[in-house]
Amino acid sequence: MFKKCFSVLCLCIPAPLTMAQSYVVYDFTHDKVLESSSPNHVQPIASVTKLMTANVFLENNKNPRCAASITDDDHDYIKGTRTKLPTYTPIPCNELLKAMLVHSDNYAAHALSRSAGMSRLQFIQKMNEKARELGMRSTRFTDSSGLSDSNISSVMDLVKLTKYSLNKPQIKDFSNMPSAYIQAGGRQVLVRNTNKLVREAVFDAAINKTGYIRESGYNLVFVNKHLCRNSAIGVISLNNSSSQFRTNFTKNKLEKYGCIAGHRLNNFTPDDAQYEEGYDEEGLSNLIEQLSKQ
């Protein structure tokens, strides 16, 4: 068992990619690039992956009363991250979708990938098929959560995924929730948005998805909900140096193109860390220790 799981843990070693920040500021109303840097550079995208997971699930799930339980198969054996959701408890799929998009729950993403009438492998194949259908030629998916650094894309490919996601009301609704209660087997589990701009209602989001693993840096897909000088403005960035930099960078670009903040952005504090998506060193250490005893 240890040898099997440790081989998966080896995915934690950074891939030999040339890493640098890449971004695009995009006008989704007039379908044009406003500014960019290295827009076609291919990099790991981490939990931005979950936008594709949401689309594929919504298009393939035929059961409106779908429910799934988080099992041992859904655990994170790559990074050792955790979940606030109960295990072996039936949870409505819409609640799992909410947890995945609001709080970037990896276990929820794994559970959804086997809850649409197909195996997890078939689900990932559907994700790659959808990427090809959308013309995302630089994009590849190997898991549904984004924990693997083999999930790669470019900001221009992500523009295509973002455009597509704007047609999904559930994705748009969950993108803009500062916090949410997840209904899970008689319990209500409070989760908060992983994006400080949404968590503090600095900007309302039409599309919003953070992403982070050590190999990817801090990523964000964000489209402002309200028009900015008669345009829907989005900022997509990969490999930012920190969550704080990512937040300030996105805010500055939105304001540059006429987006108006609804509230003042508060300074980052240690309390923000519990909501921000990040690499869980303690979780990984505990996972390695647990596996070494088996």
SULWOSUL-V19608 format. One record per residue. RES is the residue in one letter. SS is DSSP state (2 for helix, 1 for strand, 0 for the rest). PSI is psi as a letter, one per 30 degrees, with the letter a starting at -180 (999 if undefined). OMEGA is omega in degrees with one decimal (999 if undefined). Layout:
res:RES ss:SS psi:PSI omega:OMEGA
res:RES ss:SS psi:PSI omega:OMEGA
This chain:
res:M ss:0 psi:e omega:-178.4
res:F ss:2 psi:e omega:-178.8
res:K ss:2 psi:e omega:-179.6
res:K ss:2 psi:e omega:-177.1
res:C ss:2 psi:e omega:-177.7
res:F ss:2 psi:f omega:177.4
res:S ss:2 psi:e omega:175.6
res:V ss:2 psi:e omega:-180.0
res:L ss:2 psi:f omega:-179.1
res:C ss:2 psi:f omega:176.5
res:L ss:2 psi:f omega:-179.5
res:C ss:2 psi:f omega:-179.4
res:I ss:0 psi:k omega:-176.7
res:P ss:0 psi:k omega:178.5
res:A ss:0 psi:l omega:-177.5
res:P ss:0 psi:i omega:176.9
res:L ss:0 psi:k omega:173.1
res:T ss:0 psi:j omega:-171.8
res:M ss:0 psi:k omega:174.4
res:A ss:0 psi:l omega:178.2
res:Q ss:0 psi:k omega:171.1
res:S ss:1 psi:k omega:-179.0
res:Y ss:1 psi:l omega:170.5
res:V ss:1 psi:k omega:167.4
res:V ss:1 psi:k omega:-168.6
res:Y ss:1 psi:k omega:174.6
res:D ss:1 psi:j omega:-176.5
res:F ss:0 psi:f omega:176.0
res:T ss:0 psi:e omega:-177.1
res:H ss:0 psi:g omega:173.4
res:D ss:0 psi:h omega:-180.0
res:K ss:1 psi:l omega:176.3
res:V ss:1 psi:k omega:176.3
res:L ss:1 psi:e omega:172.1
res:E ss:1 psi:l omega:-178.2
res:S ss:1 psi:l omega:172.3
res:S ss:1 psi:k omega:-179.0
res:S ss:0 psi:h omega:-172.0
res:P ss:0 psi:f omega:-179.0
res:N ss:0 psi:g omega:179.3
res:H ss:0 psi:k omega:-175.7
res:V ss:0 psi:k omega:-176.1
res:Q ss:1 psi:l omega:171.7
res:P ss:1 psi:k omega:-176.3
res:I ss:0 psi:f omega:177.1
res:A ss:2 psi:b omega:-170.6
res:S ss:2 psi:f omega:168.0
res:V ss:2 psi:f omega:172.3
res:T ss:2 psi:e omega:-172.1
res:K ss:2 psi:f omega:172.4
res:L ss:2 psi:e omega:177.4
res:M ss:2 psi:e omega:177.3
res:T ss:2 psi:e omega:-180.0
res:A ss:2 psi:e omega:-179.9
res:N ss:2 psi:e omega:-177.6
res:V ss:2 psi:e omega:178.1
res:F ss:2 psi:e omega:-176.6
res:L ss:2 psi:e omega:-177.2
res:E ss:2 psi:f omega:-175.3
res:N ss:2 psi:f omega:178.4
res:N ss:0 psi:k omega:-177.6
res:K ss:0 psi:g omega:-176.1
res:N ss:0 psi:j omega:-178.3
res:P ss:0 psi:f omega:178.3
res:R ss:0 psi:g omega:-178.8
res:C ss:0 psi:k omega:173.1
res:A ss:1 psi:l omega:179.9
res:A ss:1 psi:l omega:176.1
res:S ss:0 psi:k omega:173.4
res:I ss:0 psi:k omega:-177.8
res:T ss:0 psi:a omega:177.4
res:D ss:2 psi:f omega:179.5
res:D ss:2 psi:f omega:-177.9
res:D ss:2 psi:f omega:-179.0
res:H ss:0 psi:l omega:179.3
res:D ss:0 psi:j omega:177.7
res:Y ss:0 psi:g omega:178.4
res:I ss:0 psi:e omega:-176.1
res:K ss:0 psi:f omega:180.0
res:G ss:0 psi:g omega:178.5
res:T ss:0 psi:l omega:-174.1
res:R ss:0 psi:l omega:177.5
res:T ss:0 psi:l omega:173.6
res:K ss:0 psi:f omega:-175.8
res:L ss:0 psi:k omega:178.3
res:P ss:0 psi:l omega:177.1
res:T ss:0 psi:l omega:178.9
res:Y ss:0 psi:h omega:177.4
res:T ss:0 psi:k omega:179.6
res:P ss:0 psi:k omega:-180.0
res:I ss:1 psi:k omega:177.7
res:P ss:1 psi:k omega:-176.7
res:C ss:2 psi:e omega:178.0
res:N ss:2 psi:e omega:176.8
res:E ss:2 psi:e omega:175.0
res:L ss:2 psi:e omega:177.7
res:L ss:2 psi:e omega:177.9
res:K ss:2 psi:e omega:179.6
res:A ss:2 psi:e omega:-179.2
res:M ss:2 psi:e omega:-175.6
res:L ss:2 psi:e omega:179.7
res:V ss:2 psi:e omega:-172.0
res:H ss:2 psi:g omega:180.0
res:S ss:0 psi:h omega:-177.8
res:D ss:0 psi:j omega:-177.3
res:N ss:2 psi:e omega:-179.7
res:Y ss:2 psi:e omega:177.5
res:A ss:2 psi:e omega:178.3
res:A ss:2 psi:e omega:179.2
res:H ss:2 psi:e omega:179.8
res:A ss:2 psi:e omega:179.6
res:L ss:2 psi:e omega:-175.4
res:S ss:2 psi:f omega:176.7
res:R ss:0 psi:g omega:-175.7
res:S ss:0 psi:g omega:-178.3
res:A ss:0 psi:g omega:176.7
res:G ss:0 psi:g omega:178.9
res:M ss:0 psi:l omega:176.9
res:S ss:0 psi:l omega:178.2
res:R ss:2 psi:e omega:179.1
res:L ss:2 psi:e omega:177.4
res:Q ss:2 psi:e omega:178.8
res:F ss:2 psi:e omega:179.7
res:I ss:2 psi:e omega:175.3
res:Q ss:2 psi:e omega:177.0
res:K ss:2 psi:e omega:177.8
res:M ss:2 psi:e omega:179.5
res:N ss:2 psi:e omega:175.3
res:E ss:2 psi:e omega:179.0
res:K ss:2 psi:e omega:177.4
res:A ss:2 psi:e omega:178.7
res:R ss:2 psi:e omega:178.9
res:E ss:2 psi:e omega:-179.0
res:L ss:0 psi:f omega:-179.5
res:G ss:0 psi:g omega:179.9
res:M ss:0 psi:i omega:-169.2
res:R ss:0 psi:f omega:-178.9
res:S ss:0 psi:g omega:-170.3
res:T ss:0 psi:k omega:175.2
res:R ss:1 psi:k omega:177.9
res:F ss:0 psi:k omega:174.6
res:T ss:0 psi:f omega:172.4
res:D ss:0 psi:l omega:-172.2
res:S ss:0 psi:f omega:-176.2
res:S ss:0 psi:f omega:-174.8
res:G ss:0 psi:g omega:179.0
res:L ss:0 psi:f omega:178.9
res:S ss:0 psi:k omega:177.3
res:D ss:0 psi:g omega:174.9
res:S ss:0 psi:f omega:171.8
res:N ss:0 psi:j omega:-171.6
res:I ss:1 psi:l omega:177.2
res:S ss:1 psi:a omega:173.5
res:S ss:0 psi:l omega:-178.3
res:V ss:2 psi:e omega:178.5
res:M ss:2 psi:e omega:172.2
res:D ss:2 psi:e omega:-179.0
res:L ss:2 psi:f omega:171.2
res:V ss:2 psi:e omega:-179.5
res:K ss:2 psi:e omega:177.9
res:L ss:2 psi:e omega:179.9
res:T ss:2 psi:e omega:176.3
res:K ss:2 psi:e omega:-178.6
res:Y ss:2 psi:e omega:-178.2
res:S ss:2 psi:f omega:179.0
res:L ss:0 psi:f omega:178.1
res:N ss:0 psi:g omega:-177.5
res:K ss:0 psi:j omega:-177.3
res:P ss:2 psi:e omega:-178.5
res:Q ss:2 psi:e omega:178.1
res:I ss:2 psi:e omega:179.7
res:K ss:2 psi:e omega:-179.6
res:D ss:2 psi:e omega:-177.0
res:F ss:2 psi:f omega:178.8
res:S ss:2 psi:e omega:-170.9
res:N ss:0 psi:g omega:179.3
res:M ss:0 psi:j omega:176.1
res:P ss:0 psi:e omega:176.4
res:S ss:1 psi:l omega:-179.1
res:A ss:1 psi:l omega:170.1
res:Y ss:1 psi:k omega:178.1
res:I ss:1 psi:k omega:179.0
res:Q ss:1 psi:j omega:-174.3
res:A ss:1 psi:j omega:175.1
res:G ss:0 psi:h omega:179.8
res:G ss:0 psi:f omega:177.3
res:R ss:1 psi:l omega:170.7
res:Q ss:1 psi:j omega:-176.2
res:V ss:1 psi:j omega:-179.5
res:L ss:1 psi:k omega:173.7
res:V ss:1 psi:l omega:179.9
res:R ss:1 psi:l omega:-177.2
res:N ss:0 psi:k omega:-178.6
res:T ss:0 psi:f omega:178.6
res:N ss:0 psi:j omega:-177.9
res:K ss:2 psi:e omega:179.8
res:L ss:2 psi:e omega:177.8
res:V ss:2 psi:e omega:-178.4
res:R ss:2 psi:e omega:-179.6
res:E ss:0 psi:g omega:177.2
res:A ss:0 psi:h omega:175.2
res:V ss:0 psi:e omega:173.1
res:F ss:0 psi:k omega:170.4
res:D ss:0 psi:k omega:-174.6
res:A ss:1 psi:k omega:165.9
res:A ss:1 psi:e omega:172.9
res:I ss:1 psi:k omega:-177.1
res:N ss:1 psi:j omega:174.3
res:K ss:1 psi:k omega:175.1
res:T ss:1 psi:l omega:173.7
res:G ss:1 psi:k omega:173.6
res:Y ss:1 psi:k omega:156.4
res:I ss:1 psi:l omega:-175.6
res:R ss:0 psi:e omega:-176.5
res:E ss:0 psi:f omega:-173.1
res:S ss:0 psi:f omega:-167.0
res:G ss:1 psi:a omega:-175.4
res:Y ss:1 psi:k omega:-174.0
res:N ss:1 psi:l omega:177.3
res:L ss:1 psi:k omega:165.8
res:V ss:1 psi:k omega:-177.4
res:F ss:1 psi:k omega:171.9
res:V ss:1 psi:k omega:-179.1
res:N ss:1 psi:k omega:-176.6
res:K ss:0 psi:e omega:-176.6
res:H ss:0 psi:k omega:-179.6
res:L ss:0 psi:k omega:178.2
res:C ss:1 psi:j omega:-173.5
res:R ss:0 psi:h omega:176.8
res:N ss:0 psi:g omega:178.8
res:S ss:1 psi:k omega:172.1
res:A ss:0 psi:j omega:-173.1
res:I ss:1 psi:k omega:176.4
res:G ss:1 psi:k omega:174.9
res:V ss:1 psi:k omega:177.7
res:I ss:1 psi:k omega:-177.8
res:S ss:1 psi:k omega:178.9
res:L ss:1 psi:k omega:175.1
res:N ss:1 psi:h omega:168.0
res:N ss:1 psi:l omega:-171.8
res:S ss:0 psi:f omega:-179.6
res:S ss:0 psi:l omega:175.8
res:S ss:2 psi:e omega:179.5
res:Q ss:2 psi:e omega:178.4
res:F ss:2 psi:e omega:179.7
res:R ss:2 psi:e omega:-178.9
res:T ss:2 psi:e omega:-178.9
res:N ss:2 psi:e omega:178.7
res:F ss:2 psi:e omega:-178.8
res:T ss:2 psi:e omega:179.2
res:K ss:2 psi:e omega:-178.0
res:N ss:2 psi:e omega:179.8
res:K ss:2 psi:e omega:177.9
res:L ss:2 psi:e omega:-179.1
res:E ss:2 psi:e omega:178.4
res:K ss:2 psi:e omega:-177.1
res:Y ss:0 psi:g omega:167.7
res:G ss:0 psi:g omega:177.0
res:C ss:0 psi:k omega:-175.1
res:I ss:0 psi:k omega:179.5
res:A ss:0 psi:k omega:178.6
res:G ss:0 psi:e omega:179.3
res:H ss:0 psi:l omega:177.6
res:R ss:0 psi:k omega:176.0
res:L ss:0 psi:k omega:178.2
res:N ss:0 psi:l omega:176.7
res:N ss:0 psi:l omega:175.5
res:F ss:0 psi:k omega:178.4
res:T ss:0 psi:l omega:176.3
res:P ss:2 psi:f omega:179.3
res:D ss:2 psi:f omega:-179.8
res:D ss:2 psi:f omega:-174.8
res:A ss:2 psi:e omega:-177.2
res:Q ss:2 psi:f omega:179.2
res:Y ss:0 psi:f omega:-176.4
res:E ss:0 psi:k omega:175.8
res:E ss:0 psi:k omega:-178.1
res:G ss:0 psi:l omega:-178.5
res:Y ss:0 psi:k omega:-173.5
res:D ss:0 psi:i omega:-177.9
res:E ss:2 psi:e omega:-180.0
res:E ss:2 psi:e omega:179.2
res:G ss:2 psi:e omega:179.3
res:L ss:2 psi:e omega:178.8
res:S ss:2 psi:e omega:178.6
res:N ss:2 psi:e omega:179.4
res:L ss:2 psi:e omega:179.5
res:I ss:2 psi:e omega:179.2
res:E ss:2 psi:e omega:-180.0
res:Q ss:2 psi:e omega:-177.7
res:L ss:2 psi:e omega:-178.3
res:S ss:2 psi:f omega:-179.4
res:K ss:0 psi:f omega:-176.2
res:Q ss:0 psi:999 omega:999
